[in-house]
Amino acid sequence: MSDNTNKTNQSALYTLVTVWFFWSFVAASNGILIPLFKEKFGLEQWQAQLVDFAFYAAYFVGSVLYLLFSRVYNGDILNKIGYKNGIVIGLAISAVGSMLFYPAAETKSYVLLLTALFVVGLGFSLQQTATQPFMIALGPPETGAQRINLGGAVNNFGGTIGPTIVSFAIFGSISAEAAEHATIESVKVPYLFLGGLFILVALFFWISKLPRITNDEKVEAGLGALKYPQLVLGMAAIFVYVGVEVTIGSNLPEYLKETQGLVSSQVAKYVSLFWGSMMIGRWTASISNFNPSATLKKILIVIVPFVAFAIVLAANYIHSGDVSDLYIYGFCVVIMIVAFFMTKEKPVRTLLIYTAVGAIMTLIGVFTSGKLALFSLISGGLFCSVLWPSIFSLGTAGLGKYTNQGASFLIMMILGGAIIPVAQGFLADTIGIQSSYLLAAACFAFLFWFGIRVQAVLRKQGIDFDQAVSGGKGGH
């Protein structure tokens, strides 16, 4: 791997974060397609949910294919072609998937529409496998989580505005009932435009002066990355992390109906607040990438979360109207700000503090009632927000020539987002929806244990990111 210096390649970093926007933009927009397809194709609810299944299953399949092709060609593919080319190819695959929406809508084929979304997800899988180790390689590995947080901040912005933009593009309206007045053909032009945008971004990456980072070391055929315990632990942690993130949001509508007495049209702003909480947390964690002075940084850590919160409120006001009942959530934002100051931006310390607070807030959500319980559960988004980069950087630490293979294994574990929510659903049928959130608390507890265990594993290998950050190698 190219030599890491104490200085991050800022221009390359800002180029790389552009692709993060699309991952969440498309994923969040799936929520627009589900009610449209359900009504127009006359689907059962489980059939409509195949939209999300097709998209997230593509990450798993894409990672498996990556490993299989690496095995066939007797070497890590990204090590041969470089991260930049991997991203370009991934964008081209996503472009093909987006353009498949046109014939799929023209023929009114639900199977072909799901296939199109699956192909988009395959492209995203390769993009993520290439982009995240690339971002870690742009600077000191111990501050890699900070760079991934910047990508996450852009990612969640895409997720916040995606549903509104796609809803307007497809339906000509952003109202919750807009799907009733649309047709399947309405998706043709917006997704054709999206495909063209993917091609433009691919060309942008192709001509950009990104550093060519590859690993010239020979990676023998097989699954050598799995010999590193930190990767195996990281795989379990990513599975649980994505699972808890998705399960909190996915089960919120049912929770709101049963405990708050709300109807379907009233739950959107609360679900949006949960996903917006991810943006609030990641915007806060990305501040260090801009190298502010120590004093300015402290000020920004207080101001930026509320700027992000205001954007979430504005987006919901446009879509849902009155949001005054969400103002009280500002107290949860204050709790996150205090927790962030406590982390000192050390990967393991961040993991331990955020998962501990996340577990406590979830338990408050389980054992109290009313708005206190509701907002405590929603705040899980704040404390999930920065877990991915911490887990990813710790899980790939010290992998050397196996970094890309390890990244592919971690991306594969996004599968947790498809399994843990279903497990909570079964639990809800048994002990009730509110008590079922004990599963989310257990997930936070597991991730807390992961932080302790992986730190011990890495220290035995002479790797201590937290010590490196506190020693001034990557801190600001």
Stockholm file with secondary structure:
# STOCKHOLM 1.0

chainA/1-476         MSDNTNKTNQSALYTLVTVWFFWSFVAASNGILIPLFKEKFGLEQWQAQLVDFAFYAAYFVGSVLYLLFSRVYNGDILNKIGYKNGIVIGLAISAVGSMLFYPAAETKSYVLLLTALFVVGLGFSLQQTATQPFMIALGPPETGAQRINLGGAVNNFGGTIGPTIVSFAIFGSISAEAAEHATIESVKVPYLFLGGLFILVALFFWISKLPRITNDEKVEAGLGALKYPQLVLGMAAIFVYVGVEVTIGSNLPEYLKETQGLVSSQVAKYVSLFWGSMMIGRWTASISNFNPSATLKKILIVIVPFVAFAIVLAANYIHSGDVSDLYIYGFCVVIMIVAFFMTKEKPVRTLLIYTAVGAIMTLIGVFTSGKLALFSLISGGLFCSVLWPSIFSLGTAGLGKYTNQGASFLIMMILGGAIIPVAQGFLADTIGIQSSYLLAAACFAFLFWFGIRVQAVLRKQGIDFDQAVSGGKGGH
#=GR chainA/1-476 SS CCCCCSSCCHHHHHHHTHHHHHHHHHHHHHHHHHHHHHHHHTCCHHHHTHHHHHHHHHHHHHHHHHHHHHHHTTSCHHHHHCHHHHHHHHHHHHHHHHHHHHHHHHTTCHHHHHHHHHHHHHHHHHHHHHHHHHHHHTSCGGGHHHHHHHHHHHHHHHHHHHHHHHHHHHHSCCSTTGGGGCCGGGGHHHHHHHHHHHHHHHHHHHHSCCCCCCCCSCCCSSCGGGGCHHHHHHHHHHHHHHHHHHHHHHHHHHHHHHHSCCCGGGSHHHHHHHHHHHHHHHHHHTGGGGCCCHHHHHHHHHHHHHHHHHHHHHHHHHHHSCCGGGGGGHHHHHHHHHHHHHHTTCHHHHHHHHHHHHHHHHHHHHHSCHHHHHHHHHTHHHHHTTHHHHHHHHHTTTCGGGHHHHHHHHHHGGGHHHHHHHHHHHHHHHHCTTGGGHHHHHHHHHHHHHHHHHHHHHHHTTCCHHHHHHTTSSCC
#=GC SS_cons         CCCCCSSCCHHHHHHHTHHHHHHHHHHHHHHHHHHHHHHHHTCCHHHHTHHHHHHHHHHHHHHHHHHHHHHHTTSCHHHHHCHHHHHHHHHHHHHHHHHHHHHHHHTTCHHHHHHHHHHHHHHHHHHHHHHHHHHHHTSCGGGHHHHHHHHHHHHHHHHHHHHHHHHHHHHSCCSTTGGGGCCGGGGHHHHHHHHHHHHHHHHHHHHSCCCCCCCCSCCCSSCGGGGCHHHHHHHHHHHHHHHHHHHHHHHHHHHHHHHSCCCGGGSHHHHHHHHHHHHHHHHHHTGGGGCCCHHHHHHHHHHHHHHHHHHHHHHHHHHHSCCGGGGGGHHHHHHHHHHHHHHTTCHHHHHHHHHHHHHHHHHHHHHSCHHHHHHHHHTHHHHHTTHHHHHHHHHTTTCGGGHHHHHHHHHHGGGHHHHHHHHHHHHHHHHCTTGGGHHHHHHHHHHHHHHHHHHHHHHHTTCCHHHHHHTTSSCC
//
